[in-house]
């Protein structure tokens, strides 16, 4: 066989391989569906619908640290069409991926569900901007009242900062809750307490 014949044979093999891959992919569906964020330590329901499926299983769980768990977990169904799996291992913050696979009507359906676990169950740049804006406004109002010797406004803004500090300790800043957000929360709460206490003593002296 000459060189041109060998090249022709290789091209035929390549074309046949591509046809096989495309044919195989027509029977396997893999799509990514993004679910709503879930609050840390809360459960999330993973849904899947597949016609005439005898069973659907969770086949892969990818955690935020990159670890992938391939333990097969059966999904439950009440009508044999809509399946559900309740995933509760959401201790770690970050992005998760869950793959489910079912076989029915001659094709395999393996959608991938991804979602974010956040301290508050919320996400998005707009929410982060709003949270930062709220912190700056309350701090600015408190500083203005404190240095302007407006005791009543200082007490009110100080109480607001205390509540804000407690909230940040428990929930973080939308998608962040770590040592940094805890330090920020303690500082905010402590400053609100100190300024509020000072203003209360000032009002008592006046009265």
BALOBA-1460 file (C-alpha; in Angstrom, 3 decimals):
// residues 207
<rec num="1" residu="x" x="0.000" y="0.000" z="0.000"/>
<rec num="2" residu="x" x="1.410" y="3.361" z="-0.998"/>
<rec num="3" residu="x" x="1.604" y="6.429" z="1.242"/>
<rec num="4" residu="x" x="-1.541" y="8.007" z="-0.203"/>
<rec num="5" residu="x" x="-3.500" y="4.837" z="0.494"/>
<rec num="6" residu="x" x="-2.328" y="4.807" z="4.123"/>
<rec num="7" residu="x" x="-3.371" y="8.412" z="4.629"/>
<rec num="8" residu="x" x="-6.767" y="7.663" z="3.072"/>
<rec num="9" residu="x" x="-7.242" y="4.700" z="5.415"/>
<rec num="10" residu="x" x="-6.368" y="6.819" z="8.457"/>
<rec num="11" residu="x" x="-8.815" y="9.516" z="7.356"/>
<rec num="12" residu="x" x="-11.559" y="6.912" z="7.022"/>
<rec num="13" residu="x" x="-10.844" y="5.629" z="10.518"/>
<rec num="14" residu="x" x="-10.943" y="9.169" z="11.882"/>
<rec num="15" residu="x" x="-14.264" y="9.908" z="10.167"/>
<rec num="16" residu="x" x="-15.771" y="6.641" z="11.418"/>
<rec num="17" residu="x" x="-14.601" y="7.438" z="14.937"/>
<rec num="18" residu="x" x="-16.212" y="10.886" z="14.820"/>
<rec num="19" residu="x" x="-19.454" y="9.394" z="13.532"/>
<rec num="20" residu="x" x="-19.406" y="6.834" z="16.355"/>
<rec num="21" residu="x" x="-18.845" y="9.521" z="18.990"/>
<rec num="22" residu="x" x="-21.673" y="11.679" z="17.637"/>
<rec num="23" residu="x" x="-23.951" y="8.652" z="17.458"/>
<rec num="24" residu="x" x="-23.091" y="7.671" z="21.025"/>
<rec num="25" residu="x" x="-23.621" y="11.203" z="22.320"/>
<rec num="26" residu="x" x="-27.105" y="11.254" z="20.800"/>
<rec num="27" residu="x" x="-28.066" y="8.552" z="23.301"/>
<rec num="28" residu="x" x="-26.417" y="10.217" z="26.295"/>
<rec num="29" residu="x" x="-27.644" y="13.585" z="27.439"/>
<rec num="30" residu="x" x="-25.541" y="15.647" z="29.838"/>
<rec num="31" residu="x" x="-26.687" y="19.135" z="30.694"/>
<rec num="32" residu="x" x="-25.815" y="21.479" z="33.511"/>
<rec num="33" residu="x" x="-28.654" y="22.960" z="35.533"/>
<rec num="34" residu="x" x="-27.938" y="25.651" z="38.106"/>
<rec num="35" residu="x" x="-30.056" y="25.512" z="41.247"/>
<rec num="36" residu="x" x="-30.706" y="28.312" z="43.713"/>
<rec num="37" residu="x" x="-28.095" y="28.884" z="46.440"/>
<rec num="38" residu="x" x="-28.639" y="27.030" z="49.691"/>
<rec num="39" residu="x" x="-27.849" y="28.163" z="53.206"/>
<rec num="40" residu="x" x="-24.907" y="26.446" z="54.898"/>
<rec num="41" residu="x" x="-25.880" y="23.189" z="56.724"/>
<rec num="42" residu="x" x="-29.353" y="23.272" z="55.099"/>
<rec num="43" residu="x" x="-30.611" y="20.542" z="52.749"/>
<rec num="44" residu="x" x="-31.294" y="20.940" z="49.033"/>
<rec num="45" residu="x" x="-33.584" y="18.881" z="46.821"/>
<rec num="46" residu="x" x="-32.121" y="17.553" z="43.572"/>
<rec num="47" residu="x" x="-34.929" y="16.903" z="41.042"/>
<rec num="48" residu="x" x="-34.889" y="14.875" z="37.839"/>
<rec num="49" residu="x" x="-37.604" y="13.717" z="35.465"/>
<rec num="50" residu="x" x="-37.023" y="10.866" z="33.034"/>
<rec num="51" residu="x" x="-39.749" y="8.987" z="31.098"/>
<rec num="52" residu="x" x="-40.074" y="5.249" z="31.673"/>
<rec num="53" residu="x" x="-36.986" y="5.105" z="33.886"/>
<rec num="54" residu="x" x="-36.818" y="2.109" z="36.185"/>
<rec num="55" residu="x" x="-34.498" y="3.998" z="38.525"/>
<rec num="56" residu="x" x="-32.400" y="7.145" z="38.729"/>
<rec num="57" residu="x" x="-29.280" y="7.395" z="40.857"/>
<rec num="58" residu="x" x="-26.941" y="10.077" z="42.077"/>
<rec num="59" residu="x" x="-23.622" y="8.968" z="40.602"/>
<rec num="60" residu="x" x="-21.243" y="11.803" z="41.489"/>
<rec num="61" residu="x" x="-20.918" y="14.580" z="44.049"/>
<rec num="62" residu="x" x="-18.199" y="17.197" z="43.647"/>
<rec num="63" residu="x" x="-17.434" y="19.253" z="46.763"/>
<rec num="64" residu="x" x="-15.977" y="22.791" z="46.915"/>
<rec num="65" residu="x" x="-12.492" y="21.472" z="47.723"/>
<rec num="66" residu="x" x="-12.464" y="19.472" z="44.477"/>
<rec num="67" residu="x" x="-13.081" y="16.057" z="46.062"/>
<rec num="68" residu="x" x="-15.405" y="13.858" z="43.994"/>
<rec num="69" residu="x" x="-17.531" y="11.150" z="45.600"/>
<rec num="70" residu="x" x="-18.761" y="8.455" z="43.191"/>
<rec num="71" residu="x" x="-20.913" y="6.591" z="45.698"/>
<rec num="72" residu="x" x="-24.166" y="5.571" z="43.980"/>
<rec num="73" residu="x" x="-27.213" y="6.905" z="45.810"/>
<rec num="74" residu="x" x="-30.739" y="5.969" z="44.652"/>
<rec num="75" residu="x" x="-33.226" y="8.781" z="44.092"/>
<rec num="76" residu="x" x="-36.772" y="8.414" z="45.356"/>
<rec num="77" residu="x" x="-39.956" y="8.735" z="43.308"/>
<rec num="78" residu="x" x="-43.672" y="8.706" z="44.086"/>
<rec num="79" residu="x" x="-44.959" y="8.390" z="40.533"/>
<rec num="80" residu="x" x="-42.113" y="6.713" z="38.625"/>
<rec num="81" residu="x" x="-41.453" y="9.860" z="36.597"/>
<rec num="82" residu="x" x="-40.392" y="12.672" z="38.915"/>
<rec num="83" residu="x" x="-37.413" y="11.697" z="41.034"/>
<rec num="84" residu="x" x="-35.849" y="13.507" z="43.966"/>
<rec num="85" residu="x" x="-32.758" y="13.276" z="46.144"/>
<rec num="86" residu="x" x="-32.299" y="15.330" z="49.318"/>
<rec num="87" residu="x" x="-28.656" y="16.340" z="49.762"/>
<rec num="88" residu="x" x="-27.736" y="17.604" z="53.223"/>
<rec num="89" residu="x" x="-23.917" y="17.482" z="53.358"/>
<rec num="90" residu="x" x="-23.563" y="21.245" z="52.875"/>
<rec num="91" residu="x" x="-21.129" y="22.109" z="55.651"/>
<rec num="92" residu="x" x="-18.444" y="23.496" z="53.334"/>
<rec num="93" residu="x" x="-19.007" y="26.830" z="51.632"/>
<rec num="94" residu="x" x="-18.603" y="27.069" z="47.857"/>
<rec num="95" residu="x" x="-19.717" y="25.376" z="44.663"/>
<rec num="96" residu="x" x="-21.113" y="21.842" z="44.450"/>
<rec num="97" residu="x" x="-21.881" y="19.590" z="41.475"/>
<rec num="98" residu="x" x="-24.205" y="16.601" z="41.594"/>
<rec num="99" residu="x" x="-24.635" y="14.218" z="38.652"/>
<rec num="100" residu="x" x="-27.705" y="12.006" z="38.341"/>
<rec num="101" residu="x" x="-28.188" y="9.250" z="35.750"/>
<rec num="102" residu="x" x="-31.268" y="7.424" z="34.567"/>
<rec num="103" residu="x" x="-31.925" y="5.035" z="31.671"/>
<rec num="104" residu="x" x="-35.276" y="5.095" z="29.896"/>
<rec num="105" residu="x" x="-36.748" y="5.002" z="26.396"/>
<rec num="106" residu="x" x="-33.442" y="3.891" z="24.939"/>
<rec num="107" residu="x" x="-31.221" y="6.697" z="26.096"/>
<rec num="108" residu="x" x="-29.242" y="7.650" z="29.168"/>
<rec num="109" residu="x" x="-29.901" y="11.030" z="30.761"/>
<rec num="110" residu="x" x="-27.139" y="12.316" z="33.067"/>
<rec num="111" residu="x" x="-27.778" y="15.964" z="33.959"/>
<rec num="112" residu="x" x="-25.372" y="17.837" z="36.225"/>
<rec num="113" residu="x" x="-26.809" y="20.084" z="38.918"/>
<rec num="114" residu="x" x="-24.590" y="22.794" z="40.349"/>
<rec num="115" residu="x" x="-25.332" y="25.153" z="43.213"/>
<rec num="116" residu="x" x="-23.613" y="27.424" z="45.713"/>
<rec num="117" residu="x" x="-23.633" y="26.976" z="49.470"/>
<rec num="118" residu="x" x="-23.443" y="30.359" z="51.199"/>
<rec num="119" residu="x" x="-23.762" y="31.468" z="54.841"/>
<rec num="120" residu="x" x="-27.105" y="33.172" z="54.207"/>
<rec num="121" residu="x" x="-28.456" y="31.178" z="51.281"/>
<rec num="122" residu="x" x="-28.036" y="34.211" z="49.023"/>
<rec num="123" residu="x" x="-25.536" y="35.106" z="46.350"/>
<rec num="124" residu="x" x="-24.909" y="37.671" z="43.683"/>
<rec num="125" residu="x" x="-22.822" y="40.799" z="43.302"/>
<rec num="126" residu="x" x="-25.789" y="43.092" z="43.899"/>
<rec num="127" residu="x" x="-26.426" y="41.530" z="47.321"/>
<rec num="128" residu="x" x="-22.765" y="41.898" z="48.286"/>
<rec num="129" residu="x" x="-22.760" y="45.559" z="47.225"/>
<rec num="130" residu="x" x="-25.946" y="46.187" z="49.227"/>
<rec num="131" residu="x" x="-24.470" y="44.527" z="52.345"/>
<rec num="132" residu="x" x="-21.283" y="46.591" z="52.119"/>
<rec num="133" residu="x" x="-23.354" y="49.743" z="51.518"/>
<rec num="134" residu="x" x="-25.476" y="49.001" z="54.611"/>
<rec num="135" residu="x" x="-22.375" y="48.484" z="56.769"/>
<rec num="136" residu="x" x="-20.809" y="51.736" z="55.552"/>
<rec num="137" residu="x" x="-24.024" y="53.715" z="56.058"/>
<rec num="138" residu="x" x="-24.513" y="52.513" z="59.633"/>
<rec num="139" residu="x" x="-20.861" y="53.090" z="60.498"/>
<rec num="140" residu="x" x="-20.903" y="56.523" z="58.895"/>
<rec num="141" residu="x" x="-24.095" y="57.481" z="60.725"/>
<rec num="142" residu="x" x="-22.666" y="56.305" z="64.022"/>
<rec num="143" residu="x" x="-19.369" y="58.141" z="63.547"/>
<rec num="144" residu="x" x="-21.193" y="61.304" z="62.519"/>
<rec num="145" residu="x" x="-23.411" y="61.143" z="65.611"/>
<rec num="146" residu="x" x="-20.555" y="60.198" z="67.942"/>
<rec num="147" residu="x" x="-18.169" y="62.966" z="66.916"/>
<rec num="148" residu="x" x="-21.070" y="65.396" z="66.575"/>
<rec num="149" residu="x" x="-22.051" y="64.561" z="70.172"/>
<rec num="150" residu="x" x="-25.597" y="63.614" z="69.180"/>
<rec num="151" residu="x" x="-26.234" y="61.161" z="72.007"/>
<rec num="152" residu="x" x="-29.656" y="59.887" z="70.965"/>
<rec num="153" residu="x" x="-28.583" y="59.162" z="67.390"/>
<rec num="154" residu="x" x="-25.392" y="57.584" z="68.715"/>
<rec num="155" residu="x" x="-27.392" y="55.225" z="70.937"/>
<rec num="156" residu="x" x="-29.708" y="54.213" z="68.093"/>
<rec num="157" residu="x" x="-26.934" y="53.716" z="65.550"/>
<rec num="158" residu="x" x="-24.831" y="51.906" z="68.182"/>
<rec num="159" residu="x" x="-27.671" y="49.445" z="68.801"/>
<rec num="160" residu="x" x="-27.989" y="48.930" z="65.047"/>
<rec num="161" residu="x" x="-24.263" y="48.171" z="64.832"/>
<rec num="162" residu="x" x="-24.543" y="45.656" z="67.676"/>
<rec num="163" residu="x" x="-27.370" y="43.821" z="65.879"/>
<rec num="164" residu="x" x="-25.397" y="44.001" z="62.632"/>
<rec num="165" residu="x" x="-22.331" y="42.513" z="64.324"/>
<rec num="166" residu="x" x="-24.357" y="39.603" z="65.718"/>
<rec num="167" residu="x" x="-25.914" y="39.001" z="62.300"/>
<rec num="168" residu="x" x="-22.517" y="38.981" z="60.582"/>
<rec num="169" residu="x" x="-21.128" y="36.509" z="63.125"/>
<rec num="170" residu="x" x="-23.988" y="34.109" z="62.427"/>
<rec num="171" residu="x" x="-24.414" y="34.637" z="58.678"/>
<rec num="172" residu="x" x="-21.271" y="36.280" z="57.288"/>
<rec num="173" residu="x" x="-21.431" y="38.639" z="54.318"/>
<rec num="174" residu="x" x="-23.715" y="36.891" z="51.783"/>
<rec num="175" residu="x" x="-21.280" y="34.272" z="50.416"/>
<rec num="176" residu="x" x="-18.396" y="34.800" z="52.859"/>
<rec num="177" residu="x" x="-18.071" y="33.660" z="56.442"/>
<rec num="178" residu="x" x="-14.572" y="33.117" z="57.743"/>
<rec num="179" residu="x" x="-12.141" y="34.531" z="60.317"/>
<rec num="180" residu="x" x="-12.009" y="37.849" z="58.475"/>
<rec num="181" residu="x" x="-15.770" y="38.356" z="58.504"/>
<rec num="182" residu="x" x="-15.862" y="37.305" z="62.171"/>
<rec num="183" residu="x" x="-13.198" y="39.874" z="63.104"/>
<rec num="184" residu="x" x="-15.141" y="42.509" z="61.173"/>
<rec num="185" residu="x" x="-18.343" y="41.524" z="62.969"/>
<rec num="186" residu="x" x="-16.696" y="41.709" z="66.413"/>
<rec num="187" residu="x" x="-15.186" y="45.117" z="65.647"/>
<rec num="188" residu="x" x="-18.501" y="46.492" z="64.393"/>
<rec num="189" residu="x" x="-20.417" y="45.111" z="67.367"/>
<rec num="190" residu="x" x="-17.826" y="46.300" z="69.885"/>
<rec num="191" residu="x" x="-17.705" y="49.791" z="68.380"/>
<rec num="192" residu="x" x="-21.485" y="50.012" z="68.477"/>
<rec num="193" residu="x" x="-21.506" y="48.909" z="72.115"/>
<rec num="194" residu="x" x="-18.779" y="51.370" z="73.166"/>
<rec num="195" residu="x" x="-20.296" y="54.372" z="71.419"/>
<rec num="196" residu="x" x="-23.799" y="53.472" z="72.573"/>
<rec num="197" residu="x" x="-22.601" y="53.082" z="76.159"/>
<rec num="198" residu="x" x="-20.801" y="56.437" z="76.016"/>
<rec num="199" residu="x" x="-23.902" y="58.157" z="74.676"/>
<rec num="200" residu="x" x="-26.069" y="56.540" z="77.365"/>
<rec num="201" residu="x" x="-23.744" y="57.813" z="80.130"/>
<rec num="202" residu="x" x="-23.784" y="61.274" z="78.548"/>
<rec num="203" residu="x" x="-27.555" y="61.347" z="78.500"/>
<rec num="204" residu="x" x="-27.679" y="60.184" z="82.113"/>
<rec num="205" residu="x" x="-25.322" y="62.974" z="83.174"/>
<rec num="206" residu="x" x="-27.440" y="65.511" z="81.316"/>
<rec num="207" residu="x" x="-30.620" y="64.267" z="82.923"/>
